[in-house]
Amino acid sequence: AQSVTQLDSQVPVFEEAPVELRCNYSSSVSVYLFWYVQYPNQGLQLLLKYLSGSTLVKGINGFEAEFNKSQTSFHLRKPSVHISDTAEYFCAVSPLGGATNKLIFGTGTLLAVQP
Amino acid sequence: EADIYQTPRYLVIGTGKKITLECSQTMGHDKMYWYQQDPGMELHLIHYSYGVNSTEKGDLSSESTVSRIRTEHFPLTLESARPSHTSQYLCASSADGYTFGSGTRLTVV
């Protein structure tokens, strides 16, 4: 079984400051890793994903994440945030080789960017 | 431009009514999913399908049912809505990654 932990339920940050949203996972098999963003009253939009290859993954809107297998982490970072980045961010994993490719989500982190 | 469509976006309905939430995708994906999301909470898988005429229950027990008669269509039905069904319902499909719809926010009064 897999599980995803997002320790920070809310991260307040000032505009133009850097931010890191933490994600740790637990799995007995190899997994794919994802970050999704959800703006108010919207569905989920894929920010980035790690399937294989380079452990540093770049996504949309200037976000990037680094896969660390030894620490089972996939933290999301942005060097300078904007007000428009205010949203809920979800980390998710999907086990490799699963026929259904089910996604297991963390509880989400609300990124609150203040002027 | 969305490739997966959910209707309605918002629905307020009385207890005991039958409702169907629609989900359609134009990408030809075999795998489709329904997730339930309560406010401020994580998403929980309630149904999935990996092709026509195949449906399975997800990790979170739900009183809803689904059908998959056509590849592009994966509707979710509640035979008798209750206030405990109030939630946001997100539909998704996948090939090598997920695409989510905009969701249906259901309120049962």
Interface residues (C-beta under 8 A of the other chain):
Chain A: F34 Y36 N41 Q42 G43 L44 Q45 L46 K49 L51 F90 A99 T100 N101 K102 L103 F105 G106 T107 G108
Chain B: Q6 K31 Y33 Y35 G40 M41 E42 L43 H44 L45 Y48 Y50 E56 G58 D59 L90 A92 S94 D96 G97 Y98 T99 F100 G101 S102 G103 R105
